[in-house]
Amino acid sequence: MKLSSDKITRRKLLLTGSLSLIAIPAVLPSLFNKSDRSVDKLHELFLTGHKANDAHFISGMTLEGAEVFRTQIQTQFHSIAACPATPTFVIGIPRDPSTYAQVISTQTGQIIASLKPGIGRHFNGHGCFSHDGRYFYASENNYKKQQGSIGIYDLSTQLRTGELDSFGQGPHELGLLSDGQTLVIANGGIQTLPESGRKAINKATMRPSLAYINSQTGQLIQQHRLSDHHLSIRHMTIGTDDTVGIALQYKGRDNSPALVGFQRGIEPIHLLKSNSEKTHWQMNNYTASIAIHPKSGVTGVTCPRGNLVTFWDSHKQTFLKAVDINDPGGIALSRDGNYFFVTSASGDLFHIESTTLEIVTPGLSPWPKAHWGNHFTQLAV
């Protein structure tokens, strides 16, 4: 079928089912107004979810860990999505069925809107914006058909305008290449049902993949798979040169495969192991979050079950170093690129210098009893 070159028409062709209204108040379109983005007025905000005393919060802080806001929420956000083009708000994305994503003001931390998934679908924990901030793409589980989908939300018209096939099961993290059109999707290969919670119902038949699709037409451009179908491609990030870094979780038994990889262009995924057997085993078949330095290509990967943050060179595709941190989860880069900022589930915050890869602020903890989540987002506001 030939598709029209008009973006809205293409999205109408991709529409499945009835339109789902997004409960965004009339004030939201004003968030797209141009603001003063001069360099001297920019400062950075770090965002994550945390749990304290059995309550869930979304948290905003400075590079020093000072509180900007904390807002109690009804459901846990797995990650926070941000867009430089729309610095006045971010979107918190849950993983559990019957939950909504939330649009949050970066000025006040208050929830200003809710995004509702399509019928028979639930959010799968991650999303990304179009480069202009108008569209939001969310990984979703189409549990009726047991396949993955990418929900498309038009933030200017307040509608869920359709969806794209993720070309796999259990899509999780995703991002756009520098062309602003190609979506890269980490299909974890894990299928769940609302009644099964987060327990995989298809371990024997998992088929994880890294899929490239055209966000305008829904066409599959390329797809990469791994030889071990139990290696779930859960988390990913995209470097400034469009290198895709992936952080894996092993769902099999009696094996200890490589858990970090890089892929670029049409090349296959290149998996890497630490040159230290002790470090490799300590990673414990589980990674949580990944971040690539925009200039050096140094890549940080958190390994909470191994109490490690591992570092890799995405340019040379080599292992660099492991840093001991208790239960690390989220990792983000400072705006100036000088620090990797890491959260620990114990409540501590750490700065790791991006050239020496040494901890320079150990155990910064201005948030008593905060149990940080596995993801961390930086935004210049």
C-alpha positions as CSV (number, residue, x, y, z in Angstrom):
1,M,0.0,0.0,0.0
2,K,1.4,3.4,-1.0
3,L,1.3,5.9,1.8
4,S,0.7,9.6,1.5
5,S,3.6,11.9,2.2
6,D,1.5,13.9,4.7
7,K,2.4,13.0,8.2
8,I,-1.1,13.3,9.6
9,T,-2.5,11.1,6.8
10,R,0.1,8.5,7.5
11,R,-0.8,8.4,11.2
12,K,-4.5,8.1,10.3
13,L,-3.6,5.1,8.1
14,L,-1.8,3.6,11.1
15,L,-4.8,4.2,13.4
16,T,-6.1,1.1,15.1
17,G,-9.4,1.2,17.0
18,S,-11.1,4.4,18.2
19,L,-9.1,7.4,19.2
20,S,-8.2,7.6,22.9
21,L,-8.5,11.1,24.4
22,I,-5.6,12.3,26.4
23,A,-6.7,14.2,29.4
24,I,-4.6,17.3,28.9
25,P,-5.9,20.6,30.1
26,A,-6.2,23.5,27.8
27,V,-3.0,25.0,29.3
28,L,-0.8,22.3,27.8
29,P,-0.5,23.8,24.3
30,S,1.2,26.8,25.9
31,L,4.0,24.5,27.0
32,F,5.1,24.4,23.3
33,N,5.7,28.1,23.3
34,K,9.3,29.1,22.6
35,S,11.1,30.0,25.8
36,D,14.4,31.8,26.5
37,R,17.0,29.1,25.9
38,S,20.1,31.2,26.0
39,V,23.1,29.3,27.4
40,D,23.6,31.6,30.4
41,K,20.1,30.9,31.6
42,L,20.2,27.1,31.2
43,H,20.4,25.0,34.3
44,E,19.8,21.2,34.6
45,L,17.3,19.1,36.3
46,F,17.6,15.4,37.1
47,L,14.5,13.4,37.4
48,T,13.6,10.0,38.7
49,G,11.0,8.1,40.7
50,H,11.6,7.0,44.3
51,K,9.9,5.1,47.0
52,A,9.9,6.2,50.7
53,N,7.8,4.8,53.5
54,D,5.7,2.7,51.0
55,A,4.7,5.8,49.1
56,H,5.8,6.6,45.5
57,F,7.2,9.9,44.3
58,I,8.5,11.7,41.3
59,S,11.6,13.6,42.2
60,G,13.5,16.5,40.7
61,M,17.0,17.5,41.9
62,T,20.0,19.5,41.0
63,L,23.4,18.1,40.1
64,E,24.3,18.5,43.7
65,G,21.4,16.4,44.7
66,A,19.4,19.3,46.2
67,E,15.7,18.9,46.1
68,V,13.8,20.9,43.4
69,F,10.5,19.1,44.0
70,R,9.1,15.8,45.1
71,T,5.5,14.9,44.2
72,Q,3.6,11.9,45.6
73,I,2.0,9.8,42.9
74,Q,-0.4,6.9,42.9
75,T,1.6,4.5,40.7
76,Q,5.3,3.9,40.3
77,F,7.0,5.4,37.2
78,H,9.5,3.1,35.6
79,S,11.2,6.0,33.8
80,I,10.8,9.7,33.0
81,A,11.0,10.9,29.4
82,A,12.2,14.4,28.6
83,C,12.7,16.4,25.4
84,P,15.0,19.5,25.0
85,A,12.4,21.1,22.7
86,T,9.8,21.1,25.5
87,P,11.7,21.7,28.8
88,T,8.7,22.8,30.8
89,F,7.3,19.3,31.1
90,V,8.3,15.6,31.2
91,I,6.3,12.4,31.0
92,G,6.4,9.6,33.6
93,I,5.8,6.2,32.3
94,P,4.5,3.2,34.3
95,R,4.7,-0.5,33.6
96,D,1.7,-1.9,35.3
97,P,-1.7,-2.6,33.7
98,S,-4.5,-0.2,34.3
99,T,-2.2,2.8,34.9
100,Y,-1.7,6.0,33.0
101,A,1.4,7.9,32.0
102,Q,1.5,11.4,33.6
103,V,2.6,14.8,32.2
104,I,4.6,16.6,34.9
105,S,5.5,20.3,35.1
106,T,9.3,20.7,35.6
107,Q,8.6,24.1,37.3
108,T,6.4,22.7,40.1
109,G,6.6,18.9,39.9
110,Q,2.8,18.8,39.7
111,I,0.9,16.4,37.4
112,I,-0.8,18.4,34.7
113,A,-2.2,15.7,32.5
114,S,-2.7,11.9,32.1
115,L,-2.1,9.8,29.0
116,K,-4.3,6.8,28.6
117,P,-3.1,3.7,26.6
118,G,-5.2,2.1,23.9
119,I,-7.8,-0.5,24.6
120,G,-6.2,-3.9,25.4
121,R,-2.8,-2.3,25.9
122,H,-0.7,-1.1,28.8
123,F,2.4,1.0,29.0
124,N,5.7,-0.9,29.1
125,G,7.8,1.6,31.1
126,H,9.6,3.8,28.5
127,G,8.9,6.3,25.8
128,C,10.5,9.1,23.7
129,F,9.5,12.4,22.1
130,S,9.8,13.4,18.5
131,H,12.6,15.9,18.1
132,D,10.1,18.8,18.0
133,G,8.3,17.6,21.1
134,R,4.9,17.3,19.5
135,Y,4.6,13.5,19.4
136,F,5.3,11.0,22.1
137,Y,6.0,7.4,21.3
138,A,5.4,4.9,24.1
139,S,6.3,1.2,24.3
140,E,3.1,-0.8,25.0
141,N,2.0,-4.4,25.5
142,N,-0.9,-5.4,23.2
143,Y,-1.8,-8.2,25.6
144,K,-4.9,-9.2,23.5
145,K,-2.8,-10.2,20.6
146,Q,0.3,-10.9,22.6
147,Q,2.5,-8.6,20.6
148,G,4.3,-5.3,21.1
149,S,3.1,-1.9,19.9
150,I,4.3,1.7,20.0
151,G,1.5,4.1,20.9
152,I,1.6,7.5,19.2
153,Y,0.4,10.5,21.2
154,D,-0.1,13.8,19.6
155,L,0.5,16.3,22.4
156,S,-0.9,19.2,20.4
157,T,-4.3,17.7,19.5
158,Q,-4.6,15.8,22.8
159,L,-5.2,12.5,21.1
160,R,-3.6,9.1,20.9
161,T,-3.6,9.1,17.2
162,G,-2.6,5.5,16.5
163,E,0.2,2.9,17.0
164,L,3.0,1.2,15.2
165,D,4.0,-2.5,15.3
166,S,7.1,-3.0,17.3
167,F,7.9,-6.1,15.4
168,G,8.4,-8.1,18.5
169,Q,7.1,-8.9,22.0
170,G,7.7,-6.9,25.1
171,P,9.1,-3.6,23.7
172,H,10.7,-1.7,26.4
173,E,13.2,1.2,25.8
174,L,13.2,3.1,22.5
175,G,14.7,6.2,21.0
176,L,15.0,8.2,17.8
177,L,18.1,8.4,15.6
178,S,19.5,11.8,14.6
179,D,17.4,11.8,11.4
180,G,14.3,12.4,13.6
181,Q,12.4,9.7,11.8
182,T,13.9,6.3,12.6
183,L,12.8,4.7,15.8
184,V,15.0,2.1,17.5
185,I,13.2,-0.3,19.7
186,A,14.5,-2.8,22.3
187,N,12.0,-5.7,22.0
188,G,12.7,-7.6,25.2
189,G,11.0,-10.7,23.9
190,I,9.1,-11.1,27.2
191,Q,5.3,-11.5,27.0
192,T,3.1,-10.8,30.1
193,L,-0.6,-10.6,30.8
194,P,-2.4,-8.4,33.3
195,E,-3.1,-11.4,35.5
196,S,0.5,-12.6,35.4
197,G,2.0,-9.2,36.4
198,R,5.6,-8.9,35.4
199,K,6.2,-12.7,35.3
200,A,7.1,-13.8,31.8
201,I,4.8,-16.4,30.3
202,N,7.0,-17.3,27.3
203,K,10.5,-17.9,28.5
204,A,10.8,-21.0,26.3
205,T,9.8,-19.0,23.1
206,M,11.3,-15.6,23.8
207,R,12.5,-13.8,20.6
208,P,14.2,-10.5,21.7
209,S,15.3,-8.1,19.0
210,L,16.6,-4.6,18.2
211,A,14.2,-3.2,15.6
212,Y,14.6,-0.1,13.4
213,I,11.3,1.2,12.1
214,N,10.2,4.3,10.2
215,S,8.1,6.3,12.6
216,Q,6.1,7.9,9.8
217,T,5.1,4.8,7.8
218,G,5.6,2.0,10.4
219,Q,7.9,0.1,7.9
220,L,10.4,-2.2,9.4
221,I,13.9,-1.0,8.2
222,Q,16.1,-3.6,9.8
223,Q,16.0,-6.0,12.8
224,H,18.8,-7.6,14.8
225,R,18.6,-10.7,16.9
226,L,21.0,-12.5,19.2
227,S,22.0,-16.2,19.1
228,D,20.8,-16.8,22.6
229,H,17.1,-16.2,22.7
230,H,17.1,-15.9,26.5
231,L,19.1,-12.6,26.3
232,S,16.5,-10.0,26.7
233,I,17.3,-6.7,25.1
234,R,15.7,-4.4,27.7
235,H,17.5,-1.1,27.8
236,M,19.2,1.0,25.2
237,T,20.6,4.4,24.5
238,I,21.7,6.3,21.3
239,G,25.0,8.1,21.0
240,T,25.5,11.3,18.9
241,D,26.9,9.2,16.1
242,D,23.8,7.0,16.1
243,T,25.6,4.1,17.8
244,V,23.1,2.2,19.8
245,G,24.2,0.8,23.2
246,I,22.2,-2.1,24.6
247,A,22.1,-3.4,28.2
248,L,20.8,-6.9,28.5
249,Q,19.2,-9.2,31.1
250,Y,19.6,-13.0,30.9
251,K,16.4,-15.0,31.5
252,G,18.0,-18.4,31.0
253,R,19.7,-20.8,33.4
254,D,23.3,-22.2,33.7
255,N,25.0,-19.6,31.6
256,S,26.6,-16.3,32.0
257,P,26.6,-14.5,28.6
258,A,27.8,-11.0,27.7
259,L,25.4,-8.3,28.9
260,V,26.5,-5.2,27.0
261,G,26.5,-4.6,23.3
262,F,26.8,-1.9,20.6
263,Q,25.2,-1.7,17.1
264,R,25.5,0.9,14.4
265,G,24.2,1.2,10.9
266,I,23.6,-2.2,9.3
267,E,26.3,-3.9,11.3
268,P,25.3,-6.8,13.6
269,I,25.2,-6.4,17.4
270,H,28.6,-6.7,18.9
271,L,28.5,-8.1,22.4
272,L,31.2,-7.4,24.9
273,K,32.4,-9.1,28.1
274,S,34.6,-7.6,30.8
275,N,38.3,-8.7,30.6
276,S,38.0,-9.5,34.2
277,E,36.2,-12.8,34.9
278,K,35.4,-11.6,38.4
279,T,33.6,-8.5,37.1
280,H,31.7,-10.4,34.5
281,W,30.4,-12.9,37.0
282,Q,29.7,-10.1,39.5
283,M,27.3,-8.5,36.9
284,N,25.0,-11.4,37.8
285,N,23.2,-11.6,34.5
286,Y,21.4,-8.3,35.0
287,T,21.8,-4.7,33.9
288,A,19.5,-1.8,34.6
289,S,20.4,1.4,32.8
290,I,22.8,2.7,30.2
291,A,24.2,6.1,29.2
292,I,26.7,7.1,26.4
293,H,28.9,10.2,26.8
294,P,28.2,12.3,23.7
295,K,31.8,13.1,22.9
296,S,34.1,10.4,24.3
297,G,31.6,7.5,23.7
298,V,32.3,6.2,27.2
299,T,29.3,4.2,28.2
300,G,28.1,3.6,31.8
301,V,25.9,0.5,32.6
302,T,24.5,-0.1,36.0
303,C,24.4,-3.6,37.4
304,P,22.3,-3.5,40.6
305,R,22.4,-7.2,41.4
306,G,26.2,-7.1,41.2
307,N,26.7,-3.8,43.1
308,L,28.6,-2.4,40.1
309,V,28.7,0.3,37.5
310,T,30.6,-0.9,34.5
311,F,32.1,1.4,31.8
312,W,32.8,0.6,28.2
313,D,34.2,2.4,25.1
314,S,31.5,2.5,22.4
315,H,34.1,3.7,19.8
316,K,36.7,1.0,20.4
317,Q,34.1,-1.4,21.7
318,T,36.1,-2.4,24.7
319,F,35.6,-2.8,28.5
320,L,37.1,0.0,30.5
321,K,36.4,-0.3,34.2
322,A,34.0,-1.3,37.0
323,V,33.2,0.9,40.0
324,D,31.7,-0.6,43.2
325,I,28.5,1.0,44.2
326,N,25.8,-0.6,46.3
327,D,22.7,-1.4,44.3
328,P,23.1,1.2,41.5
329,G,20.1,1.9,39.3
330,G,19.8,5.1,37.3
331,I,22.7,6.8,35.4
332,A,22.7,10.1,33.6
333,L,25.3,12.6,32.4
334,S,25.7,16.1,33.6
335,R,25.1,18.8,31.0
336,D,28.7,19.7,30.8
337,G,29.7,16.0,30.3
338,N,32.0,16.1,33.3
339,Y,30.1,13.6,35.5
340,F,28.1,10.4,35.3
341,F,25.4,10.9,38.0
342,V,24.3,7.6,39.6
343,T,21.5,6.7,41.9
344,S,21.6,3.9,44.4
345,A,18.6,2.0,45.8
346,S,20.1,2.5,49.2
347,G,19.3,6.3,48.8
348,D,22.8,7.5,48.0
349,L,23.8,9.6,45.0
350,F,27.2,9.4,43.3
351,H,29.2,11.6,40.9
352,I,31.7,9.6,38.7
353,E,34.2,11.8,36.8
354,S,33.7,11.0,33.1
355,T,37.4,10.9,32.2
356,T,39.0,9.2,35.2
357,L,35.9,7.1,36.0
358,E,36.6,7.7,39.7
359,I,33.9,8.5,42.3
360,V,34.4,12.1,43.3
361,T,31.4,12.6,45.6
362,P,30.8,9.4,47.5
363,G,27.5,8.7,49.1
364,L,25.9,12.1,48.6
365,S,22.6,11.6,50.4
366,P,20.3,14.6,50.9
367,W,17.2,12.4,50.5
368,P,16.7,10.3,53.6
369,K,15.1,6.9,53.1
370,A,14.7,7.4,49.3
371,H,14.7,4.1,47.4
372,W,15.6,5.3,43.9
373,G,14.3,3.6,40.8
374,N,16.4,2.1,37.9
375,H,16.3,5.1,35.6
376,F,17.5,8.7,35.8
377,T,16.9,11.6,33.3
378,Q,18.7,14.8,32.8
379,L,17.1,17.9,31.2
380,A,18.3,21.4,30.7
381,V,15.5,23.8,31.8
